[in-house]
Amino acid sequence: MHIRTAAPDDVQRIMQLYKEVAKVKGGIARLENEITEEYVENFLKKSLAAGLILVAIHPEDPERFVGEIHAYKPGIHVFKHLLSDLTIAVHPEFQGKKIGRTLFTIFLEEIALNHTDIGKVELLTREGNKKAIAFYQSLGFKIEGRMEMRIKTPQGIYEADIPMGWQNPNFEF
Ligand SMILES: CC(C)(COP(=O)(O)OP(=O)(O)OC[C@H]1O[C@@H](n2cnc3c(N)ncnc32)[C@H](O)[C@@H]1OP(=O)(O)O)[C@@H](O)C(=O)NCCC(=O)NCCS
């Protein structure tokens, strides 16, 4: 599997991947109809300008992506040392094959090696997504609290969001 940094013209390929991922309930927060070109263009642009975005290419079709991870700086001075709004998504047919772990490991290695201005990477995950929480902990993320009643599930139940953080061992203060 080939992994590379995303390019500005990857919008449609990323959008296609996110739409497939959003079809499965309980994964990413957005519904399929909320995966718009504007949404993808926005995070792609911010991640390329001040963050990091990686894509995993389909083994037989370079026009299709099977995974993606991104995060970016929130944009104001006091948050200059943070990457936030992290999202990772692996195509449902390719989940459970170590693509997510490989993408995330490369992502954190790249931050540690080449982004020493980044002190911390933040993400939020739904409390019910226990597999995702355990996965992030295994990569070195720590639970930093509990944001009550932040998510309304498709079943109409309110659920907490869990903020998690990873600290860059090579951060240059
Ligand atoms: C979560 C996700 C990125 C993991 O990527 P993956 O390629 O499927 O996972 P990997 O095969 O690399 O396995 C990594 C860990 O993810 C967990 N995992 C596997 N499938 C998962 C799934 N469908 N949902 C959540 N976690 C999953 C496993 O527990 C695994 O832990 P292990 O390595 O100790 O066995 C991917 O399954 C996905 O995109 N899920 C839907 C969207 C989502 O939940 N995003 C995260 C929102 S916070």
The ligand as a Tripos MOL2 file, in Angstrom:
@<TRIPOS>MOLECULE
LIG
   48    50     1     0     0
SMALL
NO_CHARGES

@<TRIPOS>ATOM
      1 C1        -10.9840    3.7240   13.2720 C.3       1 LIG1
      2 C2        -10.2540    3.4110   11.9790 C.3       1 LIG1
      3 C3         -9.5570    4.6630   11.4640 C.3       1 LIG1
      4 C4         -9.1690    2.3500   12.2700 C.3       1 LIG1
      5 O1         -8.4890    2.0260   11.0690 O.3       1 LIG1
      6 P1         -8.3720    0.4960   10.5830 P.3       1 LIG1
      7 O2         -7.4860    0.4480    9.4050 O.co2     1 LIG1
      8 O3         -9.7280   -0.0590   10.4380 O.co2     1 LIG1
      9 O4         -7.7010   -0.1580   11.8650 O.3       1 LIG1
     10 P2         -6.3780   -1.0540   11.9520 P.3       1 LIG1
     11 O5         -6.5790   -2.3190   11.2080 O.co2     1 LIG1
     12 O6         -5.1840   -0.2450   11.6120 O.co2     1 LIG1
     13 O7         -6.3770   -1.3900   13.4790 O.3       1 LIG1
     14 C5         -6.1000   -0.3710   14.4600 C.3       1 LIG1
     15 C6         -7.0830   -0.4520   15.5830 C.3       1 LIG1
     16 O8         -8.3100    0.1260   15.1770 O.3       1 LIG1
     17 C7         -9.3840   -0.6020   15.7710 C.3       1 LIG1
     18 N1        -10.4220   -0.7780   14.7590 N.ar      1 LIG1
     19 C8        -10.4550   -1.6660   13.7550 C.ar      1 LIG1
     20 N2        -11.5920   -1.5210   13.0440 N.ar      1 LIG1
     21 C9        -12.2820   -0.5040   13.6240 C.ar      1 LIG1
     22 C10       -13.5390    0.1160   13.3660 C.ar      1 LIG1
     23 N3        -14.3360   -0.2740   12.3640 N.pl3     1 LIG1
     24 N4        -13.9240    1.1450   14.1550 N.ar      1 LIG1
     25 C11       -13.1270    1.5480   15.1770 C.ar      1 LIG1
     26 N5        -11.9410    0.9900   15.4560 N.ar      1 LIG1
     27 C12       -11.5250   -0.0320   14.6970 C.ar      1 LIG1
     28 C13        -8.8850   -1.9500   16.2050 C.3       1 LIG1
     29 O9         -9.2540   -2.1980   17.5320 O.3       1 LIG1
     30 C14        -7.3800   -1.8920   16.0160 C.3       1 LIG1
     31 O10        -6.7090   -2.1260   17.2100 O.3       1 LIG1
     32 P3         -5.4980   -3.1930   17.2300 P.3       1 LIG1
     33 O11        -4.4540   -2.7040   16.2440 O.co2     1 LIG1
     34 O12        -5.0280   -3.1600   18.6440 O.co2     1 LIG1
     35 O13        -6.0950   -4.5060   16.8000 O.co2     1 LIG1
     36 C15       -11.1940    2.8560   10.8730 C.3       1 LIG1
     37 O14       -11.7320    1.6310   11.2850 O.3       1 LIG1
     38 C16       -12.3360    3.7910   10.4980 C.2       1 LIG1
     39 O15       -12.1750    4.6400    9.6240 O.2       1 LIG1
     40 N6        -13.4960    3.6120   11.1330 N.am      1 LIG1
     41 C17       -14.6820    4.3990   10.8050 C.3       1 LIG1
     42 C18       -14.4920    5.8410   11.0960 C.3       1 LIG1
     43 C19       -14.0590    6.0970   12.5270 C.2       1 LIG1
     44 O16       -14.5200    5.4450   13.4640 O.2       1 LIG1
     45 N7        -13.1440    7.0790   12.6660 N.am      1 LIG1
     46 C20       -12.6860    7.4810   13.9350 C.3       1 LIG1
     47 C21       -13.6180    8.5090   14.5010 C.3       1 LIG1
     48 S1        -12.9340    9.1860   15.9720 S.3       1 LIG1
@<TRIPOS>BOND
     1     1     2 1
     2     2     3 1
     3     2     4 1
     4     2    36 1
     5     4     5 1
     6     5     6 1
     7     6     7 2
     8     6     8 1
     9     6     9 1
    10     9    10 1
    11    10    11 2
    12    10    12 1
    13    10    13 1
    14    13    14 1
    15    14    15 1
    16    15    16 1
    17    15    30 1
    18    16    17 1
    19    17    18 1
    20    17    28 1
    21    18    19 ar
    22    18    27 ar
    23    19    20 ar
    24    20    21 ar
    25    21    22 ar
    26    21    27 ar
    27    22    23 1
    28    22    24 ar
    29    24    25 ar
    30    25    26 ar
    31    26    27 ar
    32    28    29 1
    33    28    30 1
    34    30    31 1
    35    31    32 1
    36    32    33 2
    37    32    34 1
    38    32    35 1
    39    36    37 1
    40    36    38 1
    41    38    39 2
    42    38    40 1
    43    40    41 1
    44    41    42 1
    45    42    43 1
    46    43    44 2
    47    43    45 1
    48    45    46 1
    49    46    47 1
    50    47    48 1
@<TRIPOS>SUBSTRUCTURE
     1 LIG1         1 GROUP 0 **** ****
